[in-house]
Amino acid sequence: MSKAKAGERLPYLLSKLKAPRVLERLEQTAALAREQEWPYERFLETLLEAEVFARDASGARMRVRAALAQLAWIEERGNVCFLGPPGTGKTHLAIALGLKACERGHRVAFATAQEWISKLEAAQDHNQLEAELRRLERYHLLIVDEVGYLPLERQAANLLFALVSRRYERGSIIVTSNRGFEQWGEILGDAMVAAALIDRLVHHATMITLKGKSYRLRERGLDVAPAAQAPSLRDPA
């Protein structure tokens, strides 16, 4: 009888434990652990964190689906705020709701905060800011992704405030941010502008805080990574 190869029974054992994400990441994580000479404890922790994150994210998606997917909040011109560290699924959840809204016949536009500001700056340079804000009122839902990944200049913060203020009780916004609201004064460079923006944003809002570490970063042996690139769904011309 031949000697069993190390790890040969792991797929069977992991299937019995109902831990498919561990199995998916086992080979890659093991190679990284060997290369970087991780302690056994770190190797196990990294694998289990991936499984726990996936289960938590799945639970969050189910809660979001149950609470938001009927889209009554769009009819009521409410907002949704996803807050949490990078890699916890904020953008994916925002896009999932945006796609669901499209399926229901709602007009949806997506861009990062920086992209929205650039669009409004261009309109302002051509004395068309009011016209652009009026044009955006045609959309039932705007998604503003990645608020807080980069600090804003005063004028940029004012334009973001103008966008949120114009939407107040007229149309819905989904915002994602890696910073809590208590840090938005620093992000926007003006505590009063931040307070006024937050006041309008959260008055009719569902707040969802996602917790945990990014499993993508842990698998790469990193503690910090740049902001994830936004998906390709964009505001039509």
N, C-alpha and C positions, 0 to 999 in steps of 0.2 A: 504494500500500500504506500503510495507516494505521500510525502509530507505536504500538508496543506500550506499553500502560499499565504504569506502574511497579508491580512486584510481581506482574504478571499470571501469570508462569510459576512463581511460588513453590509453588502447590499441586502441580504436576507434579514440581518438583525435590524437594520434601519427601517426596512419596510414593516417589520413587526412593531417597531416603536412608532410608526407613522411619522417619520422625520424625513420627508423627501428632499427638503432643502439642504439638509446635511449631506445627503448622498450626492446631490447636484454639485456641491462645492467641495466635496471631499478631496478629489484628486488635485485640484488647483491649490487648495489650502495646504494640503500635505506637502506639495512641492515647495510652496513658499516657506512653510515651516522648516523644511530640511535646509533650504538655501540660507535662511536667516538664523538657523539654529535656535528656534523658539523652545522655551520650556514646554513640557507636555501640557501643563495647565493652560498656557496661552493658546495652544493649538485647539484644545477642547473648548475653551471659552469662545474662541472665534467662530467655531462651527456652530455651537449652540446659540450664540447671539444671532447668527443668520436665521436660524429656525424660529427663534422667538420674535425677531423683527418681522419676519414674513407672516407669522400668525397674528401679531399685533396689527400689522398693516391690513391684513385680511379682515380682522375684526372692525378696524376703523372704516374700511370700505363698506362693510355690511351696515354699520351704524349710519354712515352717510347716506347710503342707498335708502335705508328705511326712513330717515328723517328728511332728506332733501330731494330724492329722485322724483318725487311727484311734482316738483317744481312750482308748488303753490307760492313759494317765496318770490319767484319771479313775477307772478301775477300781482303780488302784493308790493312789488318794487323793493323787496328786501335785499340784503347783502349777505355774503358769506366770507368769513375771514379764516384762513388756514395759517396757523402760526406753529413754528417748530424749527429745529436745527436742520441743516442740509441733509438730504438723503432719506428723509422720513416720509416722502410721498406726497408732499403738498401740491406740487405742479401736476402730478398724475391725477390726483383727485379733482383738482380744478378743471383740468381738461375733460375728465370723464363727465363732469356735470355740464360743461360747455357742449360736449357732443350730444348729451341727452337733450339739452335745450334745443339744439339744432334739429334733432329728430322730431321734436314736438312743434316745430315751425317757428321757433324764436330766432331772431337775428342776433348773432353772437360775434364779438370781435376779441381777439387775444393779442397781447403784446406784453413784453416786460415793462417795468416801470420806466426804465431808461428809454425804451423805444416809444412809449407814449409821450414822454417829455420831449423827445426829439421831434416827434410829429407836431406837437403843439408849438414848439419853438419855431419850426418852419412856418407854421400858419401865422404865428405872431409877427415874424419877420416880413410877411407879405400883407400885414394888416387884415388877416383873415381868421384871427383866433375865435371871434364870436361865431363866425360862419362854421368853423370846424367843430366847435362845441355843439352847435345846433345840429350839424350833420350827425354827430355821434348820438344824439337823442333818438335817432331812428333805430338804434340797436337796443334790444330788450336787455342784453347782458354784455357787460364789458369785463374781461379778465385782466387784472393788473398783476403780473407775476414778478416775483423777486424784489419786492420793496425792501430796501435795507441792505442789499448786497454791496451797494456803493453809496457813499454819502452824497448828498445833493447840494448844489449851490443854491443860494437864496432864491434866485429867479426860477430855477427848476422846481424847487419846493412850492413856490407860489403857483406854478402851472399845474402841478399835481393836485394841489388844493382846489384849483379852479375846476379840474376835471371831476373830482369827488363831489365838490359843492354843487356843480351843475346836475349831477346825477341824483342828488338827494331828493327822495320821494318822487322821482321821475323815471328812474330806471335802476336796474340791479347792477351790482359790482361784486366780483369775486376777487379778493386780494390774497396773495400768498407772501409771507415774510419770514425770514429767519431770525427776526428780532421781535421781542415783546414790545407792547405799546409804550412801556416806560422808557424805551430807548429811542423812540421816534423823534423826540426833540433833538437828540444828537444827530440822527440821520438827516433830518430836514434842516438842521442848522438854525431852528427857531422854535422855541418851546410853545409860543402862542399859536403859530401856524400849525404845529403838530397837534396841539390840543383841539383846535377848531376842526381840523381834518378828521381826527379820530372821533370827535363828537358826532359829526355827520355820518361817518362810516358805520359806527356801531349802534346808532339809534334804533335801526331796524335790521339787526344783523344776527346771524347764527355764528357763534365763535367755536372753532374747533382747534384744539391744541394737540399736536402730534409730538410724542416724546420718543426718546431712544437715540442711539448712535447710528450713523450710516454704516450699514454692513458692507457697502462697496469700499469705503475707506479702510475699514478694519481688515478686509481681505487683502488689500494692497500694502498693509503695514503702515498706513498713513494716519495721522491725527487730524490734519487740516487739508482741505482741498478747495480749489476755486469753485465759484458758483456753477451749478450745472447749466449746460446750454439749454435754452428754452426749445420746446418742440416747434415743429414747422407750421403749426396753425397760426395764421396771421390775419390782421385786419385787412379786408379787401379795400382796394383803392376806390 
